[in-house]
Amino acid sequence: MVLKRVSRDRDWSFEYERLRLSPQPGYYFDEPPGYKKRMSATGPRREG
């Protein structure tokens, strides 16, 4: 499986060729100290 990331303006891209799926500790997903969520003026972003 190949995972490819491409910038919005397609100026650059990066491919991950060797992925290893494994369990990750829950603290990897904790918010960093001092993090505050900002509210968007335009509302939530919707993928479509």
Backbone atoms as SQL, in Angstrom:
CREATE TABLE atoms (id INTEGER PRIMARY KEY, chain TEXT, resi INTEGER, resn TEXT, atom TEXT, x REAL, y REAL, z REAL);
INSERT INTO atoms VALUES
  (1, 'A', 1, 'MET', 'N', 0.852, -1.169, 0.000),
  (2, 'A', 1, 'MET', 'CA', 0.000, 0.000, 0.000),
  (3, 'A', 1, 'MET', 'C', 0.900, 1.235, 0.000),
  (4, 'A', 2, 'VAL', 'N', 0.567, 2.218, -0.806),
  (5, 'A', 2, 'VAL', 'CA', 1.309, 3.472, -0.867),
  (6, 'A', 2, 'VAL', 'C', 0.378, 4.598, -0.443),
  (7, 'A', 3, 'LEU', 'N', 0.862, 5.461, 0.432),
  (8, 'A', 3, 'LEU', 'CA', 0.115, 6.635, 0.865),
  (9, 'A', 3, 'LEU', 'C', 0.822, 7.848, 0.291),
  (10, 'A', 4, 'LYS', 'N', 0.100, 8.684, -0.433),
  (11, 'A', 4, 'LYS', 'CA', 0.704, 9.852, -1.070),
  (12, 'A', 4, 'LYS', 'C', 0.011, 11.116, -0.583),
  (13, 'A', 5, 'ARG', 'N', 0.816, 12.097, -0.183),
  (14, 'A', 5, 'ARG', 'CA', 0.299, 13.408, 0.215),
  (15, 'A', 5, 'ARG', 'C', 0.727, 14.411, -0.838),
  (16, 'A', 6, 'VAL', 'N', -0.207, 15.277, -1.235),
  (17, 'A', 6, 'VAL', 'CA', 0.078, 16.295, -2.246),
  (18, 'A', 6, 'VAL', 'C', -0.416, 17.634, -1.713),
  (19, 'A', 7, 'SER', 'N', 0.386, 18.679, -1.889),
  (20, 'A', 7, 'SER', 'CA', -0.017, 20.003, -1.415),
  (21, 'A', 7, 'SER', 'C', -1.210, 20.499, -2.228),
  (22, 'A', 8, 'ARG', 'N', -1.958, 21.424, -1.660),
  (23, 'A', 8, 'ARG', 'CA', -3.155, 21.940, -2.348),
  (24, 'A', 8, 'ARG', 'C', -2.830, 22.532, -3.704),
  (25, 'A', 9, 'ASP', 'N', -1.714, 23.243, -3.792),
  (26, 'A', 9, 'ASP', 'CA', -1.344, 23.833, -5.076),
  (27, 'A', 9, 'ASP', 'C', -0.522, 22.873, -5.939),
  (28, 'A', 10, 'ARG', 'N', -0.405, 21.644, -5.473),
  (29, 'A', 10, 'ARG', 'CA', 0.341, 20.585, -6.169),
  (30, 'A', 10, 'ARG', 'C', 1.797, 20.956, -6.422),
  (31, 'A', 11, 'ASP', 'N', 2.325, 21.804, -5.519),
  (32, 'A', 11, 'ASP', 'CA', 3.714, 22.231, -5.621),
  (33, 'A', 11, 'ASP', 'C', 4.672, 21.138, -5.147),
  (34, 'A', 12, 'TRP', 'N', 4.214, 20.285, -4.244),
  (35, 'A', 12, 'TRP', 'CA', 5.038, 19.200, -3.724),
  (36, 'A', 12, 'TRP', 'C', 4.181, 17.992, -3.405),
  (37, 'A', 13, 'SER', 'N', 4.821, 16.848, -3.300),
  (38, 'A', 13, 'SER', 'CA', 4.139, 15.622, -2.880),
  (39, 'A', 13, 'SER', 'C', 5.132, 14.756, -2.115),
  (40, 'A', 14, 'PHE', 'N', 4.598, 13.836, -1.327),
  (41, 'A', 14, 'PHE', 'CA', 5.424, 12.942, -0.528),
  (42, 'A', 14, 'PHE', 'C', 4.749, 11.585, -0.488),
  (43, 'A', 15, 'GLU', 'N', 5.495, 10.525, -0.720),
  (44, 'A', 15, 'GLU', 'CA', 4.943, 9.173, -0.710),
  (45, 'A', 15, 'GLU', 'C', 5.532, 8.361, 0.426),
  (46, 'A', 16, 'TYR', 'N', 4.644, 7.671, 1.143),
  (47, 'A', 16, 'TYR', 'CA', 5.047, 6.701, 2.160),
  (48, 'A', 16, 'TYR', 'C', 4.876, 5.330, 1.524),
  (49, 'A', 17, 'GLU', 'N', 5.943, 4.582, 1.425),
  (50, 'A', 17, 'GLU', 'CA', 5.868, 3.288, 0.756),
  (51, 'A', 17, 'GLU', 'C', 5.809, 2.117, 1.726),
  (52, 'A', 18, 'ARG', 'N', 6.353, 2.274, 2.904),
  (53, 'A', 18, 'ARG', 'CA', 6.359, 1.179, 3.872),
  (54, 'A', 18, 'ARG', 'C', 5.654, 1.625, 5.144),
  (55, 'A', 19, 'LEU', 'N', 4.434, 1.167, 5.295),
  (56, 'A', 19, 'LEU', 'CA', 3.640, 1.519, 6.468),
  (57, 'A', 19, 'LEU', 'C', 3.534, 0.308, 7.372),
  (58, 'A', 20, 'ARG', 'N', 3.621, 0.545, 8.656),
  (59, 'A', 20, 'ARG', 'CA', 3.446, -0.530, 9.615),
  (60, 'A', 20, 'ARG', 'C', 2.299, -0.142, 10.549),
  (61, 'A', 21, 'LEU', 'N', 1.224, -0.886, 10.491),
  (62, 'A', 21, 'LEU', 'CA', 0.078, -0.635, 11.349),
  (63, 'A', 21, 'LEU', 'C', 0.315, -1.331, 12.677),
  (64, 'A', 22, 'SER', 'N', 0.184, -0.570, 13.760),
  (65, 'A', 22, 'SER', 'CA', 0.390, -1.128, 15.095),
  (66, 'A', 22, 'SER', 'C', -0.381, -0.283, 16.101),
  (67, 'A', 23, 'PRO', 'N', -0.682, -0.855, 17.253),
  (68, 'A', 23, 'PRO', 'CA', -1.386, -0.077, 18.285),
  (69, 'A', 23, 'PRO', 'C', -0.521, 1.101, 18.748),
  (70, 'A', 24, 'GLN', 'N', -1.173, 2.220, 19.038),
  (71, 'A', 24, 'GLN', 'CA', -0.467, 3.410, 19.509),
  (72, 'A', 24, 'GLN', 'C', -0.982, 3.791, 20.887),
  (73, 'A', 25, 'PRO', 'N', -0.106, 4.286, 21.762),
  (74, 'A', 25, 'PRO', 'CA', -0.551, 4.713, 23.088),
  (75, 'A', 25, 'PRO', 'C', -1.559, 5.854, 22.985),
  (76, 'A', 26, 'GLY', 'N', -2.530, 5.871, 23.858),
  (77, 'A', 26, 'GLY', 'CA', -3.559, 6.899, 23.840),
  (78, 'A', 26, 'GLY', 'C', -3.021, 8.307, 24.014),
  (79, 'A', 27, 'TYR', 'N', -1.896, 8.458, 24.745),
  (80, 'A', 27, 'TYR', 'CA', -1.371, 9.801, 24.990),
  (81, 'A', 27, 'TYR', 'C', -0.829, 10.453, 23.709),
  (82, 'A', 28, 'TYR', 'N', -0.607, 9.691, 22.655),
  (83, 'A', 28, 'TYR', 'CA', -0.198, 10.282, 21.378),
  (84, 'A', 28, 'TYR', 'C', -1.277, 11.230, 20.854),
  (85, 'A', 29, 'PHE', 'N', -2.506, 11.040, 21.274),
  (86, 'A', 29, 'PHE', 'CA', -3.628, 11.808, 20.766),
  (87, 'A', 29, 'PHE', 'C', -4.154, 12.831, 21.773),
  (88, 'A', 30, 'ASP', 'N', -3.444, 13.016, 22.888),
  (89, 'A', 30, 'ASP', 'CA', -3.818, 14.036, 23.867),
  (90, 'A', 30, 'ASP', 'C', -3.522, 15.426, 23.309),
  (91, 'A', 31, 'GLU', 'N', -4.314, 16.401, 23.741),
  (92, 'A', 31, 'GLU', 'CA', -4.056, 17.786, 23.336),
  (93, 'A', 31, 'GLU', 'C', -2.787, 18.259, 24.029),
  (94, 'A', 32, 'PRO', 'N', -1.946, 19.032, 23.341),
  (95, 'A', 32, 'PRO', 'CA', -0.723, 19.542, 23.966),
  (96, 'A', 32, 'PRO', 'C', -1.052, 20.530, 25.079),
  (97, 'A', 33, 'PRO', 'N', -0.158, 20.686, 26.067),
  (98, 'A', 33, 'PRO', 'CA', -0.399, 21.655, 27.145),
  (99, 'A', 33, 'PRO', 'C', -0.604, 23.052, 26.578),
  (100, 'A', 34, 'GLY', 'N', -1.609, 23.748, 27.057),
  (101, 'A', 34, 'GLY', 'CA', -1.889, 25.113, 26.621),
  (102, 'A', 34, 'GLY', 'C', -2.704, 25.207, 25.338),
  (103, 'A', 35, 'TYR', 'N', -3.091, 24.071, 24.767),
  (104, 'A', 35, 'TYR', 'CA', -3.874, 24.083, 23.523),
  (105, 'A', 35, 'TYR', 'C', -5.266, 24.614, 23.784),
  (106, 'A', 36, 'LYS', 'N', -5.716, 25.516, 22.922),
  (107, 'A', 36, 'LYS', 'CA', -7.080, 26.031, 22.991),
  (108, 'A', 36, 'LYS', 'C', -7.687, 25.939, 21.604),
  (109, 'A', 37, 'LYS', 'N', -8.856, 25.348, 21.500),
  (110, 'A', 37, 'LYS', 'CA', -9.526, 25.204, 20.217),
  (111, 'A', 37, 'LYS', 'C', -10.056, 26.551, 19.766),
  (112, 'A', 38, 'ARG', 'N', -9.767, 26.912, 18.516),
  (113, 'A', 38, 'ARG', 'CA', -10.265, 28.165, 17.955),
  (114, 'A', 38, 'ARG', 'C', -11.533, 27.897, 17.180),
  (115, 'A', 39, 'MET', 'N', -12.482, 28.806, 17.301),
  (116, 'A', 39, 'MET', 'CA', -13.717, 28.702, 16.544),
  (117, 'A', 39, 'MET', 'C', -13.509, 29.408, 15.204),
  (118, 'A', 40, 'SER', 'N', -13.936, 28.780, 14.149),
  (119, 'A', 40, 'SER', 'CA', -13.806, 29.348, 12.815),
  (120, 'A', 40, 'SER', 'C', -14.917, 30.364, 12.576),
  (121, 'A', 41, 'ALA', 'N', -14.584, 31.463, 11.928),
  (122, 'A', 41, 'ALA', 'CA', -15.586, 32.478, 11.607),
  (123, 'A', 41, 'ALA', 'C', -16.558, 31.978, 10.557),
  (124, 'A', 42, 'THR', 'N', -16.140, 31.023, 9.741),
  (125, 'A', 42, 'THR', 'CA', -16.988, 30.523, 8.671),
  (126, 'A', 42, 'THR', 'C', -17.719, 29.236, 9.038),
  (127, 'A', 43, 'GLY', 'N', -17.477, 28.731, 10.247),
  (128, 'A', 43, 'GLY', 'CA', -18.140, 27.504, 10.671),
  (129, 'A', 43, 'GLY', 'C', -17.291, 26.292, 10.376),
  (130, 'A', 44, 'PRO', 'N', -17.821, 25.112, 10.710),
  (131, 'A', 44, 'PRO', 'CA', -17.058, 23.888, 10.480),
  (132, 'A', 44, 'PRO', 'C', -16.833, 23.610, 9.002),
  (133, 'A', 45, 'ARG', 'N', -15.716, 23.010, 8.721),
  (134, 'A', 45, 'ARG', 'CA', -15.387, 22.671, 7.341),
  (135, 'A', 45, 'ARG', 'C', -16.028, 21.358, 6.965),
  (136, 'A', 46, 'ARG', 'N', -16.598, 21.277, 5.797),
  (137, 'A', 46, 'ARG', 'CA', -17.251, 20.059, 5.350),
  (138, 'A', 46, 'ARG', 'C', -16.538, 19.510, 4.139),
  (139, 'A', 47, 'GLU', 'N', -16.251, 18.224, 4.193),
  (140, 'A', 47, 'GLU', 'CA', -15.633, 17.548, 3.052),
  (141, 'A', 47, 'GLU', 'C', -16.753, 17.088, 2.130),
  (142, 'A', 48, 'GLY', 'N', -16.562, 17.196, 0.851),
  (143, 'A', 48, 'GLY', 'CA', -17.646, 16.779, -0.018),
  (144, 'A', 48, 'GLY', 'C', -17.155, 16.318, -1.274);
